[in-house]
Amino acid sequence: MADTKVQRSGRNSALRDFLKSEAAGGILLMAAAALAMVVANSPLYDMYHHFLHELKGPTLSSKLGPMTPHLWINDGLMAIFFLLVGLEIKREFVDGRLNTWDRRRLPVLAAAAGMVVPALIYLFVVKDVPALYNGWAIPAATDIAFAIGVLALLGPRAPTSLKLFLVTVAIVDDMGAVAIIALVYTAEINGAALLASAAILAIMYTMNRNGVLRLWPYLIGSGLLWYAVLMSGVHATIAGVLAAMTIPIVITPTSPDSEHSPLHRLEHAISPWSAFLIVPVFGFANAGVSLEGIGWDKVFAPLPLGIAAGLFFGKQIGIFASVWIAVKTGFAGRLGGASWLQVYGVAMLCGIGFTMSLFIGALAFPGQELLIEEAKIGVLGGSLLSAVVGFCILRFAPQDKHLKSLDQDEAEELLGVMPTSEVEKLKDNR
């Protein structure tokens, strides 16, 4: 469908709603993860494990076997989460903060470095255990909901420019994670099902090109695409991202979003369900690790140590170093409203891998429950350490608010999501 521009009308932009919902959703995710840990280390553990893994449903795919609640969550509900991820990626690249190369290059560089360095650190730690090499992507992911939730606890002490930077880095990071899931963690391919997936996707793309703006045909197509991808051997969540790419978008020069844009309407509809139901449910279903019998030898085993080191050291080194080099060489401008110490604090928060890292951990070691549990320990440890240290840095970092490094559109976006009192302070210091 040809891009169409319309004037301001309708709801606030998805980005503004996203920052609000993800902040609250991130705090809820923290609570869900904490509850899972409490349940997993209480007399309720057997009931918790039985409900998630032993209740059997229909067999949709011979590869997966009977569908358990855990599989429905990870392969079903998370497909909706990935649909939202795909919508966010398309919106940001077509009509958002990543719609020009000048805006893309810093988050793309930071996200790439923030994926490569953690993977290298992980591989260095597990270099003597070849069976663990397949987990290299686990520490490469960033959990945007959790990270934004931590930032929300800081209130105005965290400049909104950092929140916008974190969102854009995480979106690019998600693109990398999706590519890894599709290319690396797909073992066997069913050719017929893959062809069916391609045919469904082609039909949805054709509807887009022919100007179909009603959502229901795309939703039906998305459901069929999910099942076809599930049967193909590619992880079913990829269907969500692929479906999102076919949803038509009506471009708005600035926010609010157009009421006539199918993509914006669907994004607004899904976002609350993702933030307040899907992601917390996933966290509760996957974060429950029993600490019974776990000594320091298991905590510092190669797998959890490699993941934790990758998340904590790899993310901060990769992201902060890439941003510093980019600014010093003139490749990109400095983040407005933020000191270097605050940028370092946000780089530290990117070490919160949680949702995506737990997800990739299960894909990296299929059927190996012991390794999956060890991976969870590493993810939880590295994410918690990154969250606490990042929070402390940002909590006590001196304020350095300015708008000088922002272009006009970025400045308007920044001012639009800030309280009036903060806006006045920024304008006074500009």
C-alpha positions in Angstrom: 0.0 0.0 0.0 1.3 3.4 -0.8 2.4 5.4 2.2 -0.1 8.1 3.1 0.4 11.1 5.3 -2.3 12.6 7.4 -2.4 15.5 9.9 -2.6 15.2 13.6 -5.8 13.5 14.8 -6.7 10.6 17.0 -4.9 9.0 19.9 -1.5 9.8 21.4 1.4 8.1 19.6 2.2 4.5 20.2 5.6 5.6 21.6 4.0 7.7 24.3 1.6 5.0 25.3 4.4 2.5 25.0 6.6 4.3 27.5 3.7 4.5 30.0 2.5 0.9 29.6 5.9 -0.7 29.5 6.9 1.1 32.7 3.9 -0.2 34.6 4.2 -3.6 32.8 7.9 -3.9 33.7 7.1 -3.4 37.4 4.4 -6.1 37.1 6.9 -8.3 35.3 9.3 -7.9 38.3 6.5 -8.9 40.7 5.6 -11.9 38.5 9.2 -13.1 38.5 9.5 -12.6 42.2 6.3 -14.6 42.8 7.6 -17.4 40.6 10.7 -17.7 42.6 8.8 -17.7 45.9 6.4 -20.4 44.6 9.3 -22.5 43.1 11.0 -22.5 46.5 7.9 -23.3 48.6 5.7 -26.4 49.1 3.7 -25.2 46.1 6.5 -26.2 43.7 5.1 -29.6 42.7 1.8 -28.0 41.9 3.5 -25.2 39.9 5.6 -27.7 37.9 2.7 -30.1 37.3 0.4 -27.4 36.0 3.0 -26.0 33.6 4.6 -29.1 32.3 2.5 -32.2 33.0 -1.0 -31.2 32.0 -1.3 -32.5 28.4 -3.4 -31.0 25.7 -3.8 -31.7 21.9 -0.8 -32.5 19.7 -0.5 -29.7 17.2 3.0 -30.5 16.1 4.9 -33.9 16.3 8.0 -31.9 17.1 6.5 -30.3 20.2 4.3 -33.3 21.3 1.2 -32.7 23.5 0.6 -29.1 24.2 1.2 -28.2 27.9 0.3 -24.8 29.5 4.0 -24.0 29.2 4.1 -24.6 25.5 0.8 -22.6 25.0 2.5 -19.7 26.8 5.9 -19.9 25.0 4.7 -20.8 21.5 1.2 -19.3 21.6 0.9 -16.2 23.8 4.5 -15.2 23.0 3.5 -15.1 19.3 1.2 -12.3 20.1 4.1 -10.6 22.0 6.3 -11.0 18.9 3.4 -9.6 16.8 3.6 -6.4 18.9 7.4 -6.4 18.5 7.0 -6.6 14.8 4.5 -3.8 14.8 6.9 -1.6 16.9 9.7 -2.4 14.5 7.7 -1.5 11.4 6.3 1.7 13.0 9.6 2.9 14.2 11.3 2.3 10.8 8.5 3.7 8.7 7.0 6.4 10.9 9.0 6.8 14.0 12.5 7.6 15.5 14.2 5.1 13.1 12.8 6.5 9.9 16.0 8.0 8.7 19.6 6.7 8.7 20.8 9.6 10.8 18.4 8.4 13.6 19.1 4.7 13.0 22.9 4.6 13.1 23.5 5.1 16.8 20.9 2.6 18.1 21.9 0.1 15.4 25.6 0.4 16.3 24.8 0.2 20.0 22.5 -2.8 19.6 24.9 -4.6 17.4 27.8 -4.1 19.8 25.5 -5.0 22.7 24.8 -8.4 21.1 28.3 -9.2 19.8 30.3 -8.5 23.0 28.1 -10.5 25.4 28.2 -13.4 23.0 32.0 -13.3 22.8 32.3 -13.1 26.6 29.9 -16.1 26.9 31.9 -18.1 24.4 35.2 -17.2 26.2 33.8 -18.5 29.6 32.4 -21.8 28.2 35.3 -22.4 25.7 36.2 -25.7 27.3 32.6 -27.1 27.1 31.6 -27.4 23.4 28.2 -28.7 24.4 27.4 -25.2 25.7 28.3 -23.3 22.6 24.7 -23.2 21.4 23.8 -20.9 24.2 25.9 -18.0 22.8 22.8 -15.9 22.0 21.2 -16.1 25.5 23.1 -13.0 26.9 22.7 -11.0 23.7 19.1 -10.0 24.4 17.6 -7.0 26.3 14.3 -7.1 28.1 12.7 -3.7 27.4 9.8 -4.1 29.8 12.0 -4.9 32.7 14.5 -2.1 31.9 11.8 0.5 31.4 10.2 -0.6 34.6 13.5 0.1 36.5 13.8 3.5 34.8 10.2 4.2 35.9 11.2 3.8 39.5 13.7 6.6 39.1 11.0 9.1 38.0 12.4 12.4 36.6 16.0 11.5 37.6 16.1 9.4 34.4 16.1 11.8 31.4 13.4 10.9 28.9 16.0 11.0 26.1 17.6 7.9 27.8 14.2 6.2 27.8 13.8 6.9 24.1 17.4 5.6 23.4 16.7 2.5 25.4 13.5 1.8 23.5 15.2 2.2 20.1 18.2 0.1 21.1 15.8 -2.6 22.4 13.8 -2.6 19.2 16.9 -3.1 17.1 18.0 -5.7 19.6 14.7 -7.5 19.1 15.3 -7.5 15.4 18.5 -9.3 16.0 16.9 -11.8 18.4 14.2 -12.6 15.9 16.8 -13.2 13.2 18.8 -15.5 15.5 15.7 -17.5 16.5 14.7 -18.0 12.9 18.2 -18.8 11.5 20.0 -20.5 14.4 17.4 -22.3 16.5 15.5 -24.0 13.7 16.7 -27.6 13.4 14.3 -29.4 11.1 12.2 -27.9 8.3 8.9 -29.2 6.9 9.0 -28.1 3.3 5.2 -28.3 2.7 4.4 -26.3 5.8 7.0 -23.7 4.9 5.5 -23.3 1.5 2.1 -22.9 3.0 3.5 -20.2 5.3 5.0 -18.4 2.3 1.6 -18.6 0.5 -0.3 -17.1 3.4 2.3 -14.4 3.8 2.0 -13.6 0.1 -1.8 -13.3 0.3 -1.5 -10.9 3.3 1.1 -8.8 1.4 -1.2 -8.7 -1.6 -4.1 -7.4 0.5 -1.8 -4.7 1.8 -0.7 -3.7 -1.7 -4.3 -3.6 -2.8 -5.4 -1.2 -0.1 -7.3 -3.5 2.3 -7.5 -1.6 5.6 -9.8 -3.8 7.6 -8.0 -5.6 10.3 -10.0 -8.9 10.5 -8.6 -10.4 7.2 -5.0 -9.8 8.5 -5.9 -11.3 11.9 -7.3 -14.5 10.3 -4.2 -14.6 8.1 -2.0 -14.2 11.2 -3.7 -17.2 12.9 -3.3 -19.4 9.8 0.3 -18.2 9.4 1.1 -19.1 13.1 -0.1 -22.6 12.6 1.7 -23.1 9.4 5.0 -21.8 10.9 4.5 -24.0 13.9 4.2 -27.0 11.6 7.2 -25.9 9.5 9.8 -26.4 12.3 10.5 -22.6 12.5 9.6 -21.3 15.9 6.0 -20.2 15.9 6.7 -16.8 17.4 8.4 -15.8 14.1 4.9 -15.8 12.6 4.0 -12.8 14.7 6.9 -10.7 13.3 6.2 -11.8 9.7 2.5 -11.0 10.1 3.3 -7.5 11.5 5.2 -6.6 8.4 2.1 -7.0 6.2 -0.2 -4.8 8.4 -0.9 -1.5 6.5 0.3 1.7 8.1 -0.9 5.3 7.5 2.0 7.6 8.1 1.6 10.6 10.4 4.2 13.3 10.3 4.0 13.6 14.1 1.9 12.2 16.9 -0.9 11.5 17.6 -1.4 8.5 15.5 -4.0 8.3 12.8 -7.3 6.6 13.7 -7.3 5.2 10.1 -4.0 3.4 10.4 -4.5 -0.4 10.9 -1.1 -0.8 12.3 -1.5 1.9 14.9 -5.0 0.6 15.9 -3.7 -3.0 16.3 -0.6 -1.8 18.2 -2.8 0.2 20.7 -5.1 -2.8 21.1 -2.4 -5.4 21.8 0.0 -3.3 23.9 -1.9 -3.4 27.2 -2.5 -7.1 26.9 1.2 -7.7 26.2 2.4 -5.5 29.1 -0.1 -6.5 31.7 -0.9 -10.1 30.8 1.3 -11.9 28.3 4.8 -10.8 29.5 4.0 -11.2 33.2 2.5 -14.7 32.6 5.6 -15.6 30.6 7.8 -14.4 33.4 5.8 -16.4 36.0 5.9 -19.5 33.9 9.7 -19.3 33.2 11.3 -17.6 36.1 10.5 -20.2 38.7 13.8 -21.8 39.6 14.1 -24.1 42.7 17.2 -23.3 44.7 17.1 -26.5 46.6 20.5 -28.3 46.4 22.0 -25.4 44.4 25.5 -24.6 45.8 28.1 -22.1 44.7 29.5 -24.8 42.4 26.4 -24.7 40.3 26.1 -20.9 40.5 29.6 -20.6 39.1 29.3 -23.4 36.6 30.3 -22.4 33.1 26.8 -22.0 31.7 25.3 -19.7 34.3 28.6 -17.9 34.8 28.9 -17.3 31.0 25.4 -16.0 30.7 25.7 -13.7 33.8 29.1 -12.4 32.7 27.8 -11.7 29.2 24.7 -9.8 30.4 26.5 -7.8 33.1 29.9 -7.1 31.5 29.2 -7.6 27.8 26.2 -5.3 27.6 27.7 -2.4 29.4 31.0 -2.7 27.6 29.5 -3.1 24.1 26.8 -0.4 24.3 28.7 2.2 26.3 31.9 1.9 24.3 30.1 2.0 21.0 28.1 5.1 22.0 31.3 6.9 23.3 33.2 6.1 20.2 30.4 7.1 17.9 30.0 10.5 19.6 33.8 11.2 19.8 34.3 10.3 16.1 31.3 12.4 15.0 29.5 9.3 13.7 26.5 10.3 15.9 25.4 13.1 18.2 25.4 13.0 22.0 22.2 12.0 23.7 20.3 15.1 24.8 19.6 15.6 28.6 22.1 12.9 29.7 25.6 12.9 31.2 28.1 10.2 30.3 27.5 8.6 33.7 23.8 8.4 32.9 24.5 6.8 29.5 26.7 4.3 31.3 23.8 3.6 33.7 21.4 2.9 30.8 24.0 0.7 29.1 24.1 -1.3 32.4 20.3 -1.6 32.4 20.5 -3.2 28.9 22.1 -6.1 30.7 18.6 -7.1 31.9 18.0 -9.9 29.5 15.2 -11.6 31.4 12.2 -12.3 29.0 14.1 -12.7 25.7 17.1 -14.4 27.4 14.8 -17.0 29.1 13.0 -17.5 25.8 16.3 -18.2 23.9 17.6 -20.3 26.7 14.8 -22.8 26.3 15.4 -22.9 22.5 19.2 -23.3 22.9 19.0 -26.5 24.9 15.7 -28.3 23.9 14.8 -31.2 26.1 17.8 -30.6 28.4 16.0 -29.6 31.6 19.2 -29.4 33.7 20.9 -27.0 31.3 17.7 -24.9 30.9 17.6 -24.5 34.7 21.2 -23.5 34.8 20.6 -21.0 32.1 17.7 -19.5 34.1 20.1 -19.1 37.1 22.6 -17.2 34.8 19.8 -15.0 33.3 18.3 -14.2 36.7 21.6 -13.5 38.3 23.0 -11.3 35.4 19.7 -9.5 35.0 19.3 -8.8 38.7 22.9 -7.5 39.1 22.5 -5.3 36.0 19.2 -3.9 37.3 20.6 -3.1 40.8 23.8 -1.5 39.6 22.2 0.4 36.8 19.5 1.7 39.1 22.1 2.9 41.7 24.2 4.6 39.0 21.2 6.5 37.6 19.8 7.2 41.1 22.9 9.0 42.3 24.3 10.4 39.0 24.4 14.2 38.7 21.7 15.7 36.5 22.9 17.1 33.2 19.8 18.2 31.3 20.1 19.8 27.9 18.5 19.7 24.5 21.4 20.8 22.4 22.2 17.5 20.8 18.6 16.8 19.7 17.2 17.6 16.3 13.9 19.4 16.2 11.7 16.3 15.9 13.6 14.5 18.7 13.2 17.6 20.9 9.5 17.7 20.3 9.1 14.1 21.1 11.2 14.5 24.3 9.2 17.5 25.4 5.9 15.8 24.6 6.3 13.0 27.0 7.7 15.0 29.9 5.9 16.7 32.8 5.4 20.5 32.4 7.7 21.3 35.2 10.5 19.4 33.7 9.9 21.0 30.3 10.3 24.4 31.7 13.6 23.5 33.4 14.9 22.1 30.1 13.9 25.2 28.2 15.6 27.4 30.8 18.8 25.5 30.4 18.7 25.2 26.6 
